[in-house]
Amino acid sequence: MTNPSAPLAGRREWTAFVVLLLPLLLVSMDVSVLFYAVPVISEDLGVTSTQQLWIFDVYAFALAGLLITMGSLGDRIGRRKLLMAGAVAFGAASVAAAYARDAETLIAARAVLGVGGATLMPSTMALVRNMFRDDKQRSKAVGIWSGAMAGGIALGSVVGGVLLEHFWWGSVFLINVPAMVLLLVLTPVLVPEFKDPRPGPFDLLSVPLSMGAVLPVIYGLKQIAADGFSLPMALCVAAGLAVGWLFVRRQRTRRDAMISRELFRHRAFGLGVTVNTLASVGMMGSAYFTTQYLQSVLGKSPLDAALWGLLPSLAVAAVAPLATTAAQKADKALVIAAGFLMGAAGYGLLALSDTDSLALTLAAAALISCGIVSVMAPASDMTLATAPPEKAGSAAAVLETGQEFGNALGMAVFGSVGTAVYRRDVTDALPADLPQGTLEAVRETLGGAVGVAARLPGRTGGAVLGAAREAFTHGMVVASVGGAVLLVLAALLSVTALRRAGDTSTAAAPEPAPARL
């Protein structure tokens, strides 16, 4: 229900909201903007395979590792202030990345970009929570926010491909600079400052503990997804979980905890984070396969694949605000469960794919994406609504850290299932006289098989490519069945657990007045 005493946001707040979408779009685009630039960068800078991995991954690691810290810091020093500091760091790092002359400089710049992103993302979501005090307006804003984040990831690869068609690789970073300048100019004029009026001291020891909990788990899961299960990576994940236990214990026993216990007084907060994390698992599980399917199975060029892949995102942009509106008028638990079931139906459709199913795959991806965003938008709104407003930065950081965990877990679980099926099938189907070194390259990844097939004589190359495409598609089908089951179980959890959580429409604490500087 809408809180009748909450003031309605006007033109100023909605204009400020549009300004806040700028950093959100750019941070989400930076996840995917390098997809097509890395080969060019590697050739220009002489990047090794290890350095190439770090160019990709260091951004996500810095972002995920610092979200909790930056969310808590924003609550203390002011979310607008932290947003502007992040904009300066993000813009400066973008310039440094664009003009990097060696791999080490580029990796360092990408790390600073991740630090900047970690300040921007929880700040924007927390400011949305503070500016929109009316439940319906806040829900609408969070729905648009969720759609913009999902769209930004899809748009990043397309923008990167288009820029590389006309400019040098540094242009994929320089596009951030004008937006950051605009943010720095407009934010002081349009966005009021909000912070916790009684923040307490900052818990410095929790900073390394939070990073020690998040980074090993995400790194281990990403490596398991890429290389398969290994004992060192399992131990890496276990070490992160152990540090996470220490971090949680510290948060539960200290009055100046980085993550306030107030956040979890309403059961719906923890459930909202859990549901959002499960949704992220489902989203990443789909993306892991469909991007490779378009390029390596259907043979689309990178830019063509990105353009085709953009089509499902157009539907997502419209669905996210509708989902939050529906959650205001109907039972949130039912809306979220319906979103999970929609995603499950998309996975069921994806399970019907063969090696020439462009329309079917795009329809399945659209259904999965719309279903997952129909979960994430109301779940995010519910999480923010039940958090005390003065802790909005910490609440947003916990929510977004859960998403990062979900992304890594989805890639690891779905990727491992698909890889296991792929390697078994392709080994059985390959020609017996294939050289041993070639066999290993084909078994490793579908991309490796495409490269090997291009170097082999016509009939042999065709046999290798056909076997690899069939094996990958079979792996995608098997993983899709698992995805459908997972999302059906998530729907059941949503109906049962969220309904028991009670009313989630209002926060447990009064709204603070803006702290203008």
Secondary structure, 3 states (H helix, E strand, C coil): CCCCCCCCCCHHHHHHHHHHHHHHHHHHHHHHCCCCCHHHHHHHHCCCHHHHHHHHHHHHHHHHHHHHHHHHHHHHHCHHHHHHHHHHHHHHHHHHHHCCCCHHHHHHHHHHHHHHHHHHHHHHHHHHHHHCCCHHHHHHHHHHHHHHHHHHHHHHHHHHHHHHHHCCCCHHHHCHHHHHHHHHHHHHHHCCCCCCCCCCCCCCCHHHHHHHHHHHHHHHHHHHHHHCCCHHHHHHHHHHHHHHHHHHHHHHHCCCCCCCHHHHCCHHHHHHHHHHHHHHHHHHHHHHHHHHHHHHHCCCCHHHHHHHHHHHHHHHHHHHHHHHHHHHHCCHHHHHHHHHHHHHHHHHHHCCCCCCCHHHHHHHHHHHHHHHHHHHHHHHHHHHHHCCHHHHHHHHHHHHHHHHHHHHHHHHHHHHHHHHHHHHHHHHHCCCCCCHHHHHHHHHCHHHHHHHHHHCCHHHHHHHHHHHHHHHHHHHHHHHHHHHHHHHHHHHHHHHHHHHHCCCCCCCCCCCCCCCC
